[in-house]
Amino acid sequence: MNLQELMDEQAGLRDVTAVVAGSSTAGTRTTATRGPVAVTVDSCFRIASLTKIFTSTALVRTLRDMGVSLSTPVVELLPGLAPAWRADDSITIEQILGQVSGLRESVDAATVKALGDGDGALLEAARLVVCAGNERKPGEQWSYYNGNYFLAGSILAALGGTTFEGALKGNLLDPWGLARTGFETLAASVTGWSGTTELPLLGYPRTRRPSGGLWSSVSELLSVGEGLLADRALLEEIRGRRTRSDDPMAYGLGWALGPSGQMYLNGRLPGYRAAMLLVPDRNYVSAALANQETALPALARLLSDMQQPLTGDDIAKAVDDFAA
């Protein structure tokens, strides 16, 4: 069964106004679309927490280029936060990207949005995160917390001597030719829906951008996957498991890890759902985007069915259940 047939089989996608999916095997791509709205593989959707793979990839690339170890304590790279630091000062870059920092999860979306959209707002959000201290020892337990990525984005900006957005563009988007991926809402961006309500195209708080908020397309998500597959050293660093055997999640740097070496995650924002999956040992990447909040279970089923001939695994529930 081809991709278009698999997509058409998904009852949960039949009433969605815009769905795009695609896969790449050793660089050979297949794509499919569905819905009454004319969309293509280049149509831009909000990708929500899939943004974390961009932040993680850009930061790991930058650290490698600068000869900085992932085991470096975060406070050493953000010395301006040292006077306010109440967290464990041994927390490393690897631990924040792997969601095993043990930070107290007390800084919520509303709090950081209230910091405004100035160039210094993200670092202030990071300051609030470390001011809250630790809930548990670093490395002890996996827990999905966007505050980890406020720190990661601040490090990327500091290393680049610019804003987070500027560092992401200079260190990943431009080098990998991702011209349609960014935080600005393009005129051709796909409108999101919540049930039968069409949602306005709104901006996204700068303080939260390292953890979510990018616009992107299936074509450029496939390019990210292909870029990782082409840089095996980078890929192996990112896919290495950072969680313990008794953790609720096998997790690398920004990616959940499946039973046959899959890397996957989903994204959820009002009006949008996104999912992405890699099978590195088969040079395979897939992605699916929809503009309806109810679409994630069907997207997860679609991606699972697409990779199942390669791995034998049904991971639809895992992709749907992921914590994003």
PyMOL commands that set and color helices and strands:
alter all, ss='L'
color gray80, all
select helices_A, chain A and resi 3-9+11-13+48-66+74-77+79-84+93-97+109-113+121-131+147-160+164-173+206-208+218-230+232-239+280-282+293-311+316-321
alter helices_A, ss='H'
color red, helices_A
select strands_A, chain A and resi 19-25+28-34+45-46+193-194+197-198+215-216+256-257+263-269+272-279+284-290
alter strands_A, ss='S'
color yellow, strands_A
deselect
rebuild
show_as cartoon
